[in-house]
Amino acid sequence: MKLEWKAFFRSANLNKNLAVKIFLGFMAIYLAFSALALGIALYPALKEFFPEQKPMFVLNRFILIWFVCELMMRYILQNLPVLNMKPFLVQNIKRKEIVRVLLIKNFFSFYNLLAPLFFIPFAIWNIVKNDFSVIQILGWIVALLSLVLVANSLNIWIQKKITANLKTLIPFLAIISILYGLEYFDIFSITNLTGNFFNLILIYPYLGLIFLPVILILYYVNFKLFNENLYLDAYLKTDSEKFNDSDFSWTQRFGKSAPFMQLDLKLIRRNKRPKNTVILGIIFLLYGLLFYPNPMYQHGPMLVFVGIFITGIFAINFGQFVPAWDSSYYSMMMSQNIPMRLYLESKVTLMYFSIAVLFILSTPYLYFGKHILILNLACAIYNLGVNVPILMYCGSFNKKRVDLDKSSFGNYQGMGAAQWIVAIPILLIPITVWGIPYYFGGFYIATAILAIVGLIGILSKNYWMNFLTTAYLKKKYVMVDGFKQKDN
């Protein structure tokens, strides 16, 4: 910890790092106070909405949902401090000691603080109102805090395994989907089962210790995983095994853009940050489940927001960092006889392909009504014709390199003003284009207009591709110089 303190204040980018830390600190304080306020307000709220039940019994039914959301939040936001350990590997320090410090340090993560701030005030309410005794509540709190540490350790294991092989994410998504389906169709209620278990902890408080062995097991598994792979050339060996089995011959059907698409697909497959854009796209496919079952959002502008995200999340996350994804070798590419338009068309084609795939994967939402499928199709067309060129144009302002090995979540490297500003046209314009006709003409007229605007953008592709090519050529040398600055 002392060495990290020195490294921070001796950094050449101290001012930038300090500004980021201050910003993240304010965000952390805001999240902490929000969790505390929600924890204080939860008991009276549940008492008002469920007067016939004890608030504790109501909350226990949702603990499994909270745990799954906590795990997803950690996977998206929580970074593992693995790279900081590399300098110690060349010193006379045992690997076991390095791994031990690494894992213990992770237990003091900020994300481990949010759940106690939320649940402890709620638990105090139950003691004050004499719903349960202090011993009963202590057993319940021990169980929940143990679950927080289980989520913390499980997140480490998941990140290490999924980073090594994206296919390992499929069983987790399959299990969640099956359980959700069983719950939704009232076949089997996993939430009632877990709720009854936590109700049982209130009767037998010693059952709150049941998760402590799980923490120890996960600690041992993570310790063994890190200890066996903590050496300087671990990633080189892993990469050499991965790089030989890629077959993207199917991209040949895209013509001259195929070689560049293959490079992008290999880049996504081999590196953590672009790979996270794919994982985020898969996760956001479930985003509609938060809105489509709710009658309040059946025909409102929120459906456009959801449709744009579901069908375009990969294009949004990937497109805003074009051409920064290639920053490590961009100067080499620009010194070759490569037409700029051909290079840009490969990026556009990849984003087109992702939008089409995500729309196809979103078709099961037809279950909630044919209007959902029609609107998602219109949103996909709008993404193709309008949002893709907007993203590509904003990419022409990129001049900060991107480290492909770092997670994209909670990482502001490569972020500039363009990445923050682009969210305004990407999200607000389609809602406005759809919302005004919806107010005067109804759902289907508004949806048709949204699709027509997208079709106009697709048909004018040749025009805006020429415009983009000119914009990128003008900034070519600014980008080359910016991407060489590793500390940007």
C-alpha positions as CSV (number, residue, x, y, z in Angstrom):
1,M,0.0,0.0,0.0
2,K,2.9,2.3,0.8
3,L,4.4,1.7,-2.7
4,E,1.1,2.3,-4.4
5,W,0.8,5.6,-2.5
6,K,4.3,6.7,-3.7
7,A,3.5,5.5,-7.3
8,F,0.4,7.7,-7.4
9,F,2.0,10.9,-6.2
10,R,5.2,10.4,-8.2
11,S,3.3,9.8,-11.4
12,A,4.0,12.1,-14.4
13,N,0.2,12.3,-14.8
14,L,-0.5,13.3,-11.2
15,N,-2.8,16.2,-12.1
16,K,-4.9,14.0,-14.4
17,N,-4.9,11.0,-12.0
18,L,-5.8,13.3,-9.1
19,A,-8.7,14.8,-11.0
20,V,-10.1,11.4,-11.9
21,K,-9.7,10.2,-8.3
22,I,-11.5,13.2,-7.0
23,F,-14.3,12.7,-9.5
24,L,-14.6,9.0,-8.6
25,G,-14.5,9.9,-4.9
26,F,-17.5,12.2,-5.3
27,M,-19.3,9.5,-7.2
28,A,-18.4,7.0,-4.4
29,I,-19.7,9.4,-1.7
30,Y,-22.9,9.9,-3.7
31,L,-23.5,6.1,-4.2
32,A,-22.7,5.5,-0.5
33,F,-25.3,8.2,0.7
34,S,-27.8,6.9,-1.8
35,A,-27.5,3.3,-0.5
36,L,-27.8,4.6,3.1
37,A,-30.8,6.7,2.3
38,L,-32.5,3.8,0.5
39,G,-31.7,1.5,3.5
40,I,-33.3,4.0,5.9
41,A,-36.4,4.5,3.7
42,L,-36.9,0.8,2.8
43,Y,-38.7,-0.3,6.0
44,P,-41.4,2.4,6.0
45,A,-41.9,1.9,2.2
46,L,-42.4,-1.8,2.5
47,K,-44.7,-1.3,5.5
48,E,-46.9,1.0,3.5
49,F,-47.1,-1.1,0.3
50,F,-47.3,-4.5,2.2
51,P,-49.2,-3.7,5.4
52,E,-50.3,-7.3,5.9
53,Q,-46.7,-8.6,6.0
54,K,-43.6,-7.9,7.9
55,P,-41.1,-5.9,5.8
56,M,-38.4,-8.4,6.5
57,F,-40.3,-11.3,4.9
58,V,-41.0,-9.1,1.9
59,L,-37.4,-8.2,1.4
60,N,-36.2,-11.8,1.8
61,R,-38.1,-12.8,-1.4
62,F,-35.9,-10.4,-3.3
63,I,-32.5,-11.3,-1.9
64,L,-31.7,-13.7,-4.7
65,I,-32.5,-10.9,-7.3
66,W,-30.3,-8.5,-5.3
67,F,-27.4,-11.1,-5.3
68,V,-27.6,-11.6,-9.1
69,C,-27.7,-7.8,-9.7
70,E,-24.8,-7.3,-7.3
71,L,-22.8,-10.0,-9.2
72,M,-23.6,-8.4,-12.6
73,M,-22.7,-4.9,-11.3
74,R,-19.4,-6.2,-9.9
75,Y,-18.6,-7.9,-13.2
76,I,-19.3,-4.7,-15.2
77,L,-17.8,-2.1,-12.8
78,Q,-15.3,-3.8,-10.5
79,N,-11.7,-4.0,-11.8
80,L,-9.3,-6.5,-10.5
81,P,-5.9,-5.1,-9.4
82,V,-3.9,-7.8,-11.2
83,L,-1.5,-5.6,-13.2
84,N,-0.2,-3.8,-10.1
85,M,1.3,-7.0,-8.9
86,K,3.6,-7.6,-12.0
87,P,6.5,-5.4,-10.7
88,F,6.8,-7.6,-7.6
89,L,7.4,-10.7,-9.7
90,V,10.9,-9.7,-10.6
91,Q,11.7,-9.2,-6.9
92,N,12.7,-11.8,-4.3
93,I,9.1,-12.1,-3.0
94,K,7.1,-15.3,-2.8
95,R,4.2,-15.6,-5.2
96,K,2.0,-16.8,-2.4
97,E,2.6,-13.6,-0.5
98,I,1.7,-11.5,-3.6
99,V,-1.5,-13.5,-4.2
100,R,-2.4,-13.2,-0.5
101,V,-2.0,-9.4,-0.5
102,L,-4.0,-9.2,-3.8
103,L,-7.0,-11.2,-2.5
104,I,-7.1,-9.6,0.9
105,K,-6.9,-6.1,-0.7
106,N,-9.9,-7.0,-2.8
107,F,-12.0,-7.7,0.3
108,F,-11.7,-3.9,1.1
109,S,-13.3,-2.9,-2.2
110,F,-15.7,0.0,-2.2
111,Y,-18.4,-2.3,-3.7
112,N,-18.3,-4.3,-0.5
113,L,-19.5,-1.3,1.4
114,L,-22.7,-0.5,-0.5
115,A,-24.7,-3.6,0.7
116,P,-24.0,-3.0,4.5
117,L,-25.0,0.7,4.1
118,F,-28.3,-0.5,2.6
119,F,-29.1,-3.5,4.8
120,I,-27.9,-2.5,8.2
121,P,-30.3,0.6,8.6
122,F,-33.1,-1.7,7.5
123,A,-32.1,-4.3,10.1
124,I,-32.0,-1.6,12.8
125,W,-35.6,-0.6,11.9
126,N,-36.6,-4.2,12.6
127,I,-35.0,-4.1,16.0
128,V,-36.5,-0.8,16.9
129,K,-40.0,-1.9,15.8
130,N,-39.6,-5.2,17.8
131,D,-40.2,-7.3,14.7
132,F,-37.3,-9.5,15.6
133,S,-34.7,-9.8,18.4
134,V,-31.1,-8.6,18.2
135,I,-29.8,-12.2,17.9
136,Q,-32.1,-13.0,15.0
137,I,-31.1,-9.8,13.2
138,L,-27.4,-10.5,13.8
139,G,-27.8,-13.9,12.2
140,W,-29.5,-12.3,9.2
141,I,-26.9,-9.6,8.8
142,V,-24.0,-12.2,9.0
143,A,-25.7,-14.2,6.2
144,L,-26.1,-11.1,4.0
145,L,-22.6,-9.7,4.6
146,S,-21.3,-13.2,3.9
147,L,-23.2,-13.1,0.6
148,V,-21.4,-9.8,-0.2
149,L,-18.0,-11.5,0.2
150,V,-19.3,-14.5,-1.8
151,A,-20.2,-12.2,-4.6
152,N,-16.8,-10.4,-4.3
153,S,-14.9,-13.7,-4.6
154,L,-17.2,-15.2,-7.2
155,N,-16.7,-12.1,-9.4
156,I,-12.9,-12.7,-9.3
157,W,-13.3,-16.3,-10.5
158,I,-15.9,-15.4,-13.2
159,Q,-13.7,-12.6,-14.6
160,K,-10.7,-14.8,-14.7
161,K,-12.6,-17.6,-16.4
162,I,-14.6,-15.6,-18.8
163,T,-11.6,-13.5,-19.8
164,A,-9.8,-16.7,-20.7
165,N,-12.9,-18.1,-22.6
166,L,-16.0,-16.2,-23.4
167,K,-18.0,-19.4,-23.9
168,T,-18.0,-19.9,-20.1
169,L,-20.5,-17.0,-19.9
170,I,-23.2,-19.1,-21.7
171,P,-24.0,-21.5,-18.8
172,F,-24.5,-18.5,-16.4
173,L,-26.9,-16.7,-18.9
174,A,-28.7,-20.0,-19.6
175,I,-29.3,-20.7,-15.8
176,I,-30.5,-17.1,-15.2
177,S,-32.9,-17.3,-18.3
178,I,-34.3,-20.7,-17.2
179,L,-34.9,-19.6,-13.6
180,Y,-36.5,-16.4,-14.9
181,G,-38.8,-18.3,-17.2
182,L,-39.8,-20.7,-14.4
183,E,-40.5,-17.8,-12.1
184,Y,-42.4,-15.8,-14.8
185,F,-44.7,-18.7,-15.8
186,D,-45.3,-19.7,-12.1
187,I,-43.8,-23.1,-12.7
188,F,-41.2,-22.9,-9.9
189,S,-40.5,-19.9,-7.7
190,I,-36.8,-19.7,-6.8
191,T,-37.3,-16.3,-5.1
192,N,-39.9,-17.8,-2.7
193,L,-37.5,-20.7,-2.0
194,T,-34.6,-18.4,-1.1
195,G,-37.0,-16.1,0.8
196,N,-38.1,-19.0,2.9
197,F,-34.5,-19.9,3.6
198,F,-33.7,-16.4,4.9
199,N,-36.9,-16.5,6.9
200,L,-35.6,-19.7,8.5
201,I,-32.4,-17.9,9.4
202,L,-34.5,-15.5,11.5
203,I,-35.9,-18.6,13.4
204,Y,-32.4,-20.3,13.7
205,P,-29.9,-17.4,13.7
206,Y,-26.9,-19.8,13.7
207,L,-27.8,-20.7,10.1
208,G,-26.4,-17.2,9.2
209,L,-22.9,-18.9,9.4
210,I,-23.7,-21.2,6.5
211,F,-22.1,-19.0,3.8
212,L,-18.8,-18.6,5.7
213,P,-17.4,-22.0,4.4
214,V,-18.4,-20.9,0.9
215,I,-16.2,-17.8,1.3
216,L,-13.2,-19.9,2.4
217,I,-13.7,-22.3,-0.5
218,L,-13.9,-19.4,-3.0
219,Y,-10.8,-17.8,-1.4
220,Y,-8.9,-21.1,-1.8
221,V,-10.0,-21.5,-5.4
222,N,-9.0,-18.0,-6.3
223,F,-5.7,-18.3,-4.4
224,K,-4.9,-21.5,-6.4
225,L,-6.0,-19.8,-9.7
226,F,-3.8,-16.8,-9.2
227,N,-0.9,-18.7,-7.7
228,E,-0.7,-21.1,-10.7
229,N,-0.9,-18.3,-13.3
230,L,1.1,-15.5,-11.6
231,Y,4.2,-15.3,-13.7
232,L,5.5,-12.8,-16.2
233,D,4.9,-14.7,-19.4
234,A,1.5,-16.2,-18.5
235,Y,-0.4,-14.0,-20.9
236,L,2.1,-14.5,-23.7
237,K,1.6,-18.3,-23.4
238,T,-2.2,-17.9,-23.3
239,D,-2.2,-15.6,-26.3
240,S,0.0,-18.0,-28.4
241,E,-2.5,-20.8,-27.8
242,K,-5.4,-18.6,-28.7
243,F,-4.1,-17.0,-31.8
244,N,-3.6,-20.2,-33.8
245,D,-7.2,-21.4,-33.8
246,S,-9.1,-18.4,-35.3
247,D,-11.1,-19.0,-38.4
248,F,-12.9,-16.0,-39.8
249,S,-13.0,-17.2,-43.4
250,W,-16.8,-16.5,-43.4
251,T,-16.0,-12.8,-43.6
252,Q,-14.7,-13.2,-47.2
253,R,-18.3,-12.6,-48.3
254,F,-17.9,-8.9,-47.3
255,G,-15.5,-8.4,-50.1
256,K,-12.5,-6.0,-49.8
257,S,-13.5,-5.1,-46.2
258,A,-12.9,-8.8,-45.1
259,P,-9.2,-8.5,-44.1
260,F,-9.9,-5.5,-41.9
261,M,-13.0,-7.2,-40.4
262,Q,-10.9,-10.2,-39.6
263,L,-8.4,-7.9,-37.8
264,D,-11.2,-6.4,-35.7
265,L,-12.7,-9.8,-34.8
266,K,-9.3,-11.1,-33.7
267,L,-8.8,-7.9,-31.7
268,I,-12.1,-8.4,-30.0
269,R,-11.4,-12.0,-29.3
270,R,-7.9,-11.6,-27.9
271,N,-8.2,-8.5,-25.8
272,K,-10.2,-7.7,-22.6
273,R,-11.5,-4.2,-23.3
274,P,-13.1,-4.9,-26.8
275,K,-14.3,-8.3,-25.5
276,N,-16.2,-6.5,-22.8
277,T,-18.2,-4.7,-25.5
278,V,-19.5,-8.1,-26.7
279,I,-20.3,-9.2,-23.2
280,L,-22.1,-5.9,-22.5
281,G,-24.1,-6.4,-25.7
282,I,-25.3,-9.9,-24.6
283,I,-26.2,-8.6,-21.1
284,F,-28.1,-5.6,-22.5
285,L,-30.3,-8.1,-24.5
286,L,-32.0,-8.7,-21.1
287,Y,-32.5,-4.9,-20.6
288,G,-36.0,-5.2,-22.1
289,L,-37.2,-7.4,-19.2
290,L,-37.1,-4.4,-17.0
291,F,-39.6,-2.5,-19.1
292,Y,-41.6,-4.7,-21.5
293,P,-43.6,-6.5,-18.7
294,N,-44.5,-3.2,-17.1
295,P,-47.8,-1.8,-18.6
296,M,-46.6,1.7,-17.8
297,Y,-44.0,1.5,-20.6
298,Q,-46.0,-0.3,-23.2
299,H,-46.3,2.6,-25.6
300,G,-44.1,5.3,-24.3
301,P,-40.9,6.9,-25.5
302,M,-38.9,4.7,-23.1
303,L,-39.5,1.8,-25.6
304,V,-37.4,3.7,-28.1
305,F,-34.6,4.2,-25.6
306,V,-34.7,0.5,-24.9
307,G,-34.8,-0.5,-28.6
308,I,-31.9,1.7,-29.5
309,F,-29.8,0.2,-26.7
310,I,-30.8,-3.4,-27.3
311,T,-30.0,-3.4,-31.0
312,G,-27.1,-0.9,-31.0
313,I,-25.2,-1.3,-27.7
314,F,-22.2,-3.0,-29.4
315,A,-22.1,-0.4,-32.2
316,I,-22.3,2.4,-29.5
317,N,-19.5,1.0,-27.4
318,F,-17.3,-0.1,-30.3
319,G,-18.0,2.9,-32.7
320,Q,-17.1,5.6,-30.2
321,F,-13.6,4.3,-30.0
322,V,-12.9,4.0,-33.7
323,P,-10.0,4.2,-34.7
324,A,-8.6,4.2,-31.1
325,W,-8.9,0.4,-31.0
326,D,-6.1,0.3,-33.5
327,S,-4.0,2.9,-31.7
328,S,-1.1,0.6,-30.9
329,Y,-0.4,0.0,-34.6
330,Y,-2.4,2.9,-36.3
331,S,0.7,4.7,-37.5
332,M,1.9,1.5,-39.2
333,M,-1.5,1.1,-40.9
334,M,-1.5,4.7,-42.1
335,S,2.0,4.2,-43.6
336,Q,0.7,1.4,-45.8
337,N,-1.1,1.8,-49.1
338,I,-4.5,1.3,-47.4
339,P,-7.5,3.4,-48.7
340,M,-9.0,5.3,-45.8
341,R,-12.5,4.7,-47.1
342,L,-11.9,0.9,-47.2
343,Y,-10.7,1.0,-43.6
344,L,-13.7,2.9,-42.5
345,E,-16.2,0.7,-44.4
346,S,-14.8,-2.3,-42.6
347,K,-15.7,-0.7,-39.3
348,V,-19.2,0.3,-40.5
349,T,-19.8,-3.2,-41.9
350,L,-18.9,-4.7,-38.5
351,M,-21.3,-2.4,-36.7
352,Y,-24.0,-3.2,-39.3
353,F,-23.5,-6.9,-38.7
354,S,-23.7,-6.5,-34.9
355,I,-27.0,-4.5,-35.1
356,A,-28.5,-7.2,-37.3
357,V,-27.4,-10.0,-35.0
358,L,-28.7,-8.2,-31.9
359,F,-32.0,-7.5,-33.5
360,I,-32.4,-11.2,-34.4
361,L,-31.5,-12.2,-30.8
362,S,-34.1,-9.7,-29.5
363,T,-37.0,-11.3,-31.5
364,P,-38.2,-13.4,-28.5
365,Y,-39.5,-10.1,-27.1
366,L,-42.4,-10.7,-29.6
367,Y,-43.9,-12.5,-26.6
368,F,-44.8,-9.0,-25.1
369,G,-46.5,-7.9,-28.2
370,K,-45.9,-7.5,-31.9
371,H,-45.5,-3.7,-31.4
372,I,-42.3,-4.4,-29.5
373,L,-40.8,-6.3,-32.4
374,I,-41.9,-3.7,-34.9
375,L,-40.4,-0.9,-32.8
376,N,-37.1,-2.8,-32.3
377,L,-36.9,-3.3,-36.0
378,A,-37.4,0.5,-36.6
379,C,-34.7,1.2,-33.9
380,A,-32.3,-1.2,-35.6
381,I,-32.9,0.5,-39.0
382,Y,-32.4,3.9,-37.3
383,N,-29.1,2.7,-35.8
384,L,-27.9,1.5,-39.2
385,G,-28.8,4.8,-41.0
386,V,-28.2,7.5,-38.4
387,N,-26.4,6.4,-35.3
388,V,-23.6,4.5,-37.1
389,P,-22.5,7.6,-39.1
390,I,-22.8,9.8,-36.0
391,L,-20.6,7.4,-34.1
392,M,-18.1,7.2,-36.9
393,Y,-17.9,11.0,-37.2
394,C,-17.3,11.4,-33.5
395,G,-14.6,8.8,-33.8
396,S,-12.7,11.2,-36.1
397,F,-12.0,13.4,-33.0
398,N,-10.3,10.5,-31.2
399,K,-6.6,11.0,-30.5
400,K,-6.1,9.1,-27.2
401,R,-4.8,5.6,-27.3
402,V,-6.7,2.7,-25.8
403,D,-5.1,-0.1,-23.7
404,L,-6.8,-3.2,-24.9
405,D,-5.8,-5.3,-21.9
406,K,-7.7,-3.2,-19.4
407,S,-11.4,-3.5,-18.6
408,S,-13.6,-0.9,-20.2
409,F,-15.7,-0.5,-17.1
410,G,-14.6,2.2,-14.6
411,N,-11.7,2.9,-17.0
412,Y,-11.5,6.4,-18.5
413,Q,-8.5,5.8,-20.7
414,G,-9.2,6.9,-24.2
415,M,-12.2,9.0,-23.1
416,G,-12.4,12.5,-24.5
417,A,-15.1,15.1,-25.0
418,A,-16.5,13.3,-28.1
419,Q,-17.3,10.2,-26.0
420,W,-19.4,12.2,-23.6
421,I,-21.1,14.4,-26.2
422,V,-22.0,11.6,-28.5
423,A,-24.6,10.3,-26.0
424,I,-26.8,13.3,-26.7
425,P,-27.6,12.7,-30.4
426,I,-27.4,8.9,-30.0
427,L,-30.3,8.8,-27.5
428,L,-32.2,12.1,-27.6
429,I,-32.6,12.5,-31.4
430,P,-34.4,9.1,-31.9
431,I,-36.7,9.7,-28.9
432,T,-37.6,13.1,-30.4
433,V,-38.0,11.8,-33.9
434,W,-40.4,9.2,-32.6
435,G,-42.0,11.2,-29.8
436,I,-43.4,14.1,-31.8
437,P,-45.2,12.0,-34.4
438,Y,-46.4,9.7,-31.6
439,Y,-48.1,12.6,-29.9
440,F,-50.0,13.6,-33.1
441,G,-50.4,10.4,-35.0
442,G,-50.0,7.4,-32.7
443,F,-47.6,4.5,-32.2
444,Y,-47.4,3.0,-35.7
445,I,-47.0,6.3,-37.5
446,A,-44.2,7.4,-35.2
447,T,-42.5,4.0,-35.6
448,A,-42.8,4.2,-39.4
449,I,-41.2,7.7,-39.4
450,L,-38.4,6.5,-37.2
451,A,-37.7,3.7,-39.7
452,I,-37.9,6.0,-42.7
453,V,-35.3,8.4,-41.2
454,G,-33.1,5.4,-40.8
455,L,-33.7,4.2,-44.4
456,I,-32.8,7.7,-45.7
457,G,-29.5,7.4,-43.8
458,I,-28.8,3.9,-45.3
459,L,-29.6,5.1,-48.8
460,S,-27.3,8.1,-48.5
461,K,-24.4,5.9,-47.3
462,N,-22.2,6.8,-50.2
463,Y,-22.5,10.5,-49.3
464,W,-21.7,10.3,-45.6
465,M,-18.9,7.7,-46.3
466,N,-17.2,10.3,-48.5
467,F,-17.7,12.9,-45.8
468,L,-16.2,10.6,-43.1
469,T,-13.3,9.7,-45.3
470,T,-12.4,13.4,-45.8
471,A,-12.8,14.1,-42.0
472,Y,-10.5,11.2,-41.1
473,L,-7.9,12.2,-43.6
474,K,-7.8,15.7,-42.3
475,K,-7.1,14.4,-38.8
476,K,-4.9,11.5,-39.8
477,Y,-1.6,12.9,-38.5
478,V,-3.2,14.4,-35.3
479,M,-4.4,10.9,-34.5
480,V,-1.1,9.3,-35.3
481,D,0.7,11.7,-33.0
482,G,-1.9,11.3,-30.2
483,F,-1.9,7.5,-30.3
484,K,1.9,7.6,-29.8
485,Q,1.4,9.3,-26.4
486,K,1.0,6.3,-24.1
487,D,0.1,8.4,-21.1
488,N,-2.8,10.2,-22.7
